[in-house]
Amino acid sequence: MSAEAPPPAPAPTASASAPTPPPGLRDALLDALKDLPGRRTLHLHVLVSAPKRNASLFPFVHPRPRVYAQEILVLLSEHSEGSTEKEADDKPDAQPTQPEPGASQTQTETHAHAPDTPSHPPRNLVSAISATLFHLPHTSSALLYVSKVDSTGHGDVRPAPTRALVCAFLAFYASPRTRPAPVAGTRRLWVHVFARAQGQYLFPNSAEWTGKRVRDGTGLCKWWRGVCGEVAKGVRGEGAGGEEKGKSVRLWYLLPGMTDVEAAHSLGVVGEANDPDPVQWVYGNPYGETELAYPCSVSHASVAGVTATATTEDTDASGSSSGPAKWPHLGYLIPSFDDDPKSRFLDELAYTTDADGVRSPERKRPRLASDLVPIDPPEGSHKPTSKRGGKPVSKRQDGGAEKEKEKDDKERGLGELGRVSLAEFWERMAFRQECISGTVTGFFVMLVDAPPLPHAQTQGQEADPAAANPGEVSAQLAKRVLASLTSAHEFSSPARGARSTRILEASIRGLCEGLSSASGHANGKVDAGMTGGEEVQSAAAEDPKTPPRRVRELDVAAENASPGGLVAEPVTSLETYYRYIYGERRVENAPLGTGKGGGAGGQQEVRVLSVRRKKKKAS
């Protein structure tokens, strides 16, 4: 790299008693990728939105708990030593832009974006993660939902960094040592993953590239089980606390439509018996255990005026009884995520009644001037009377009956939510469209229950859950970048991927700097310069997509509004871009499988012998 790194900013002097702040997400990910085999240069972009009120996590709970959500997008690109120009038109004439003086160089090397030249070879996006972090301060809980993980297969060095990137990402939030504020003060962190094999998720048309190896449903579930198990081992083995100090890591997995024996045979769980330090997995769901503290607590249900103890008994996935149910309906237990089959099933149950079947929420009748009838009209006018008898009825009394009816509906649970048991929910989940589409799907849940560190707990109690941390961006910026990635770029070949990578990374830098030149790309508009004059083919027409969630008739604006009014969105700058968002790491390690007869992972290469056929003599 010929471009010089910006001078590091002077480190602030800190007292010896003050604890060292943990590294940010960008630095933690780059530090975890330094041990990858081969010689390559990694370029990382991390976008974390500021906390914002969210009403969609528990939409069927009344009153809804206070939830704050953060959108997370991680983009990793790389180029190896042997990278060369793919096409001549990939060379722009722009000169490299130097960063602002004083940009930080903490635990990583940061360089300005330079044009693709022999000294600056083009780089390709290889991996991406899209996730959402939910924070519930009233129960000291947080939920991390990993919605999409994708790769392009455009990397030249093996192995691909996707697994190491995902493990480092989960470990950053799972470990009490590295969680950022205000989640650092929480005690319980839930990680939710729904594994469903598909050719592409975040990189359009990347499935057309022959170098991308797409896993089937069984392989993807096995991959996620190994990733969660590896993260659980790392968190459990930390010196900050063990089981004797109150830390526990629990894991659940469930393959709809399979028994525990069938799932173990499909994922090769039997082969894990030789592991000296195995991770204990529970086949089933975590919602049937009465000793766990769930994000939406029973005390919150009692505050809502709902009876906390039901008369029916629920059973877990294995069929054993878990005692009296302590929740009004399933909406208090199962969280709702975007693009998740559990959420769509909950929506269907909420709108299902015995008589009408699936129905939509009733529209509110607009208030007319004729409705405003005074309770005590002046002399000469008549009071409104009820249909039964001639007794006058006031508007206030008539509205009270409707409110009582709405309150009864909330207490019983919407639709069938109050009647379907937990065991019936998961039994019917196996027959849903997403779970019977011909491939194996899986649900994975990890719970890290550990007391927060003393300084983190103090900071979590004093910090405002809606306050933005340094380096966080607005939610609108993160959404624009994600929309641009999934709709306005092409990754069907390394040449197109390199061009899309250059444009997308320049758009992120431009949005952080406040430039309007990248707005056309971020809004999802495609021009000839992005694809070389070729039209981008959308992947939505090729890959099967699950139907979107049905949006309930809620006052979303009121639910998502901050209690103190409007909260100012964080303002990004070029310094924010180089200090928190963009980072670079040079990796120079021995390549994988070096040596005579060496295979992947240092194992001996297996040779397949062919059958020698006896030659027939010519007659």
N, C-alpha and C positions, 0 to 999 in steps of 0.2 A: 504494500500500500504506500503510494507516494504522497498522499495527502497527509498533512501533519495534524496531529490531534490538538484540540484546543487546550490551552494551559489549564491545569486544574485550579479550581477555586480554593482559596485558603480555608482550611478546616477551622470551624469555630472552636474556641477553647471551652472545654467542659470540665466541670469539677470531677474529682475522683469518685465522689459518692453517687453521682448521677449514672444510671445504667446506660449502657451503650444501646442506642436504638437499633432495632433489627433491620436488616436490609429490606428494601422494597421488593415488590413482585418482579420487576424487571431484573434487578441485580441477583435475586435468588434464582431465577430461571437461568440466567447466563452462567452463574456459578455452578449450577447442576449440570450444564451441558459441556463443561470444559473437559470431561473425561471421555467424550465420544471418540471412537477410533477414527483414524485417518487424519488427513490435513485438509482443513476447510475453514472458511470464515463465515460465522453466523451473524445475521442481522435480525434483531428482534424489535418488534413494535408491540407495546402493551397499552391498551386503552381501558381505563377503569372510570366509569361514570360516577358522579357524585351521588350520595344517597338521596332517594326520592320516595315519597309516600306511595305505597302500593296497596291496592284493594283487591287484587286478583288471587292472592295466595290462599286465602280462606274465604271465598265469596259467599258461602252458605252459613257463616257464623254471624250471629247477631248479639250484641254489637260487634263489629269487626275489630280484631286486634290491630294495634298500631304496628305496621310493618314498613320497613324501609328496604328498598331494592337498589342494587347496583348492577349495571350491565358490564360484562368483562369480555374483551376481545383480544386474543393473543395471535400475532402473525409472526411466523419465523421463516426467513429466507436464507439461502446459503449459496456460496459458490466455492468450487474446489480449485486446486492448482491447475488442473487441465482444462478449465473453462475457456472457451474462445467465443468469438462473435458468431452468432447463428445467422444473422442477416445483416446486410450492409446498412439497411435503413434503421437499424436499432441505435445508430450513433447520433445523438443529438449534438447540436453545435453550441449548446449552452455551456458556460464555464462553471466549475464547481463553486458552490456558495459556502463561504466560511461561516462557522457559527459565531454567535456572539461571544465576546471575551468574558471569561469567568464561568463558562459552562462547566458543570461538574464532571469528574471522571472517576466516580466512585465505583470501585470493583469492576470496572469495565472500560474498554476503549471506545470512545465515540468519535466518529469522523463525519465530515460533511458529505452530503450526497454528491457524488462525482459522476460525470457521464461515463458511459460504457466505452472504455478504451482498452488497449492491450494491458495497461497497468491497472485499470479498473474493469475487470471482466464483468459481464452481466450476471446478475444473481436471480434466482428463481424462488418463489414462495414454495415451501415444501410442506409446511404443517400450519394448522390453525385450530384454535379452540374458541368456542363461544359458550359462555356460561352466565349465570345470574346468581348473585349472592343476596339472600334475604336475611334481615336482622330483626329479631323480635325482642326488644329490650325488657318487656314485662316478664318474660320467662327465662331471660338470660340464654337465649337460643339463637342459632343461626343455621340457615339451610343453604347449601351450595348445590345448585342444579346444573349439571354439565349437559347442555342441550345438544351440542354438535361438536364433533372432532373429525377432521378431514385431513387428507394429504394429497399431494399431486403426483408423486412418483418421479419428479423431475430432478431429484438429487443425484449427483454422480458418485457419492461416497456411501458405502454401506457400513453399518445399518442406518436406516432413516432415523432422524431424531424425534419421531413422534412419540414413541413410548417414554423416552427420557423426559420429554417436555411435559407430557400429561402427568407423570409421576411427580415431577418437581412442582407442578401447578397444584395438585391435590395436597401434597405435603406442606406447601406454604400455608394453606388455610387450615389444614388439620392440626398442625403443631401449635401448641399454645405459645411457643417462643417467637413465632414469626407472624402471627395473625396481626393484621393492621387494625388500627383504631377505627371505629368503636367496637368492632367485632372482637378485639383482643380481650375485652372484659367479659365475654360470654363464657359460660361453662360448657355448654353442649353444642357441638357442631354436627349437623347431619349432611351427608353427601348422598345425592340421589342421581342415579344414572339409569336411563332406559336404552338398552342395546338393541338396535335393529339394523341389520345389514342393508346397505344401499350403495350404489356405485359412486355417488357423490353427494355431498351435503353443502359444503361451503365454496368449493371451486367448480364453477360451471364447466361442463364438458370435459372434466379431467378424466372421466371414466373411458374416454375414447383413446387416451394415451396407453400404448401397449406396455409401457414400463410400470404402470400402476397395478399393483396386485390387490384386488378387492377380496376381503375375507367374506366367507359365507356366514350364515347366522350362528352356527356352532362355533366357528373359529373366532368370531367377534365376541361372543359371550365368554369364551375361554380367555381371550385377551383381556377383557375388562376384569374378569375374576383375578387374573394374575396381577394386574395393575393395582387394584384395590388391596390385594393381599400384600403386595410389596410396600405400599404406603402404610398400611396398618403395622407391619413389622418395624418400619422406621420410626413411627410415632411411639410405638410401645417400647422400643429400645432406647429412647432418649433418657438422658440422665436426670432430666428435670423431675421425673416422678415415675413410679411404677405402680403396680396394683396396690402396694401397701400405702401409697401416698394419695390414693383416691383417683388414679387415672385408670380408665378402662376403654378399650377399643372393641366394638362389637360389629359383626358383619352379617348381613343377610343377603340371600340371593334366591330368586324364584324364576323358573322357566315355565310360563303358563302352558298348561296341557300336559305336563310331565310330573311324574312322582319323583321323590327324592332319589330313588335308585336309578331311574332312567336319566335324570339330570346328571347324577354323578358319573354314570357310564358315558354319557355324551361329552362331557367336559373333561374326562380323564382325571377325575378326582381321586380315583384309586391309586394312581401313580404318585400322589403326594404323601403317601404313607412313609416314604423314606426321608422326608424332610425332617432334619433334626429339630427345627424350631417352627412347627406348623402353626398356621393361623386358624382359629376356630371359626368355622362358618356355620350358620343356621339356615337350613332350607325352609323358606317361608317368608312371611312379612313381619315387620316389627310392630305392627299396630295392635296385636292381640295380647301384648304383655302388660299386665297391670302395674308392674313395678317401675316401668319407665316413665320419665317425665317428658311429655310430648310438648312441641312448641306451643300449641293452643291448650292451655292448662284447664283443669277442671274448675279452678277458681274463676277463670274467665267465663266458663259456662254458667256458674252460679250467679255471677254478676249480671249475666244477660237475662236472668229470670227463668232459667231452664233447669228442670230437675236433673241433678247430676247423676242419679242412679236410675237405670232403666229396669224393667221387669223381665226382659229377655236375657238369655245367656248367649254369648258369642263363642265360637270355636276358632282356633287358629288353623293354619294350613294343614297341620297333621291330623286335625279332627278332635284334639283334646280340648276340653272346656277350660276357659280362662276365667271363669267366675262371672259375676254380674257385670254387665257393661256399664261403664261410668261415663258414657258420652251420649248426648241426645241423638246423634246420628253420625253417619260416616263423614260428613263435612267437617267435623271437628277433629278428625284423626288424619285423614288423607289430604295432603296439600295439593293444590292445583297448579300445574306448570303449563307453559305454552308448549304445544306440539307434543303432548303426552297422552297416551290412551286412557290413563286413569282419570284425567281431567274431563275428557270427552264422555266417559262413562258416568262420571258424577253429574255432569250436565244433563245427560239423558235421564238419569234417575230423578233428578230434581224437577224435571218437566213432565214426568209420567204420573198420571192419575188413573184410578180404576175405571172411570167412565169415559174420559176424553182421550186417553192415550197420550201421545206426545203433543203438548200444547205450548204455545208461546205465551210470554207474560202479557197480561192485560194492559192495554194502553190506558193512560190516565185521561179522563175526560176533561177538556179545557174548562176552566171556570168562567162562567158567564155572569153578566150583570144581573140577570134574573135570579141567580142563586143567592145573591146577597140580600136575603130577606131578614129584616130585623126581628129579634125575638119578641119585642114588645112594640108592635107597629102603632102608629098614631090612631086616634079615634076616627072611625069611618072606614077603616080597612079591616080585613079579616086576617086571622092568624092561620098559618099552614096547619092542616090537620092530617092525621095519619089515615091510611086506608081502612084500618080496622077501628070502627067507631069514629067519633068526631072529636077525639081528644087532640088538643093542639100539641104540636111537637116543635121543638126548636132545632135550629141548625146544629147547635152544639150537641144536643142529644142524639141527633141522627148520625153525626160524625163519630160520636163515641162508640156506637155499635160497630161501625166499620173498623175502627181501631182495635176493638176487642177481637174481631174476627181475624184481622191481620196478626195480632199477637198470638192467637191460638194456632194459626198456621205456622208461625215461626217456632213455637214450642214443639209442635209435632214433627217438625222437619219438613222441608219442601218436597212435595211429590212422594217418591218412594224411598227417600233417603232415611226416613225414620223407621222403615219396615224391613229393609234389606240388611241382613247380618253381614259381618265381616267375612265369614266363610263363604257365604253365597256370593258376595261381591267378587272374590278371587276365583271362585268356580266359574262364574259367568264371564270373567275377564278372559279365560282361555278360549272363548268362542267369539271374541271380538275380531273385527276385520284386521287390526294390526297384528294380532297374534296367530291368525290362521291363514296368512297370505302365502304359505308354502315355505317359510323360513323360520328358524328358531329365533325367538326373542327372549329377552331377559331383563329383570328388574334387579338392581343392585343398590343396597343401602349400607352406608357405613356411619356409625355413631362414635364420635370421640367425646367422651365424658371426662373432663379433667378440670380441676379448679384452675382459674387463671392465675398468672404470676402476680405477686403483690403489686408491683408498679403498674402492670396492665389493668388490674382490677380497679386501682385508684383512678387511673386515667379514664377507664370506661365509665365509672360512675360520674366523673366530672364532665366528660365530653358530651357534646350535643349529638344525638344520633343522626341528625339531619345535616350536620356540618360537613363540609367537603375537606378532605385531606389534601396536602400538597401533591400536585401532580395529577389529580383527578380532573376529568374533562366533563363537559355537559353531556347529558343523556342524548341530546339531539345530535351531537357530533358523533358519538359512538354508533347511533342508529344509521346515520348517513354513510359512514364508512362500511358498516356491515351490509347495507343495501347496495352500495356500489360494488362490493366484492361479489355478492351473489347474483347480480343482475347485469352488470356492465363490463364484465371482463371475460376473457377466454383463456382456458388452460388445457386445451386439447393437444398441445405440443410444447416442447421446451422453448421454442422461439416465441410463440404467442404468450407463453407464461412469463418469459423474461420481459416482454413489452408491457404486459399487464402489471407485473410486479413493479416496474419502474414508475408507471403512471399512478398506481395505487399508493405507493410510498411517497411520491411527490404530492399527491392529494392530501395525505395525512399531515405532511409537513406544512402544506399551504393552509389547511384549515386551522392548524395550531397557530400559525403566524397571522391569521386573519385575512388571508388572500381570498378573493372571490373567483380566481381562475379555476379552482378545483370544484366549484359548486356544480358545474354541469355534470362532472363525473360522479360526484357524490350523490346527486339526485337520481342516478340510474340512467342518464341519457347516454347513448352510445353515439360516438362520432367516428368518422373514418380514421382519425389518427389513433384511436385506441386499438383497432383491430386490423390496421393496414388496409382499410377499404372493404373488409369482409364483414358480413353481418354476423353478429353473435347469435348462435342458436340457443334458445333457452332450454335448460334441462328439465323444466317442469312438464314438458310435453312427453318426455321419454320415461322418466322414473315415476313409479306410483307414489302418489301423495295421499296422506290421510286427510280427511276433511277438517277444516279449521274448527276451533272451539266455538260453541254458541255463546254469544255475549249476552249476559243477563242485563235486564233493564235496570241499571244502577246509575246513581248520580256519581259517575266516575270522577268528574271534576271536583266535586265536594269531598269525595273520599281521598283523593290523591293530594288535596291541598294541604299545605303546611298549617299547623295550628296557629302559628304566629303570623300568618299571611304568606305572601310570596317570598320565596327564598332566591337570592341572587345566584345565577348560574356561575360556575367558576370560569374565569377568563384565562385562556391559555396564551402562551407566547412562545417565541423561539427558544427561550431559555428553558421553559417547561418541557419542550419537546426533547431537548438534549439531556436534560437532567433526570427526567422521569419516564419518558415514553420510548425513546429510541436508544438502542444500545448495540454494541458490536463486540464479538468475542472471537479471538483467533485461537483455533484448535490445532495443535501439532502433536499428534500421538501416532503410535504405530498402527498401520492399517489392520483391519480385521482379517484373521486367517492367513497371516504371513507364515512363511516357512515351507519346507518341502512336504507336500502331502497334507498341508493344513487346510481344514475346511472352516466353515462358519463357527465362531466361538472357540477356535483352537482345536476342534475335534478332527479326527482323522477322516479323510474323504472316503466315502463308500462307493465302491465301483460295482456296477451291475454287470454281471456276466451274461452274455448272450449264448444261445444254444448253437453249437456247431453242427451244421447239417452235413451229412456224408454226400460227397459228390458222386453223381452217377457216371459210370463209364459210357463213353460214346459207343453206340452200337456200330 
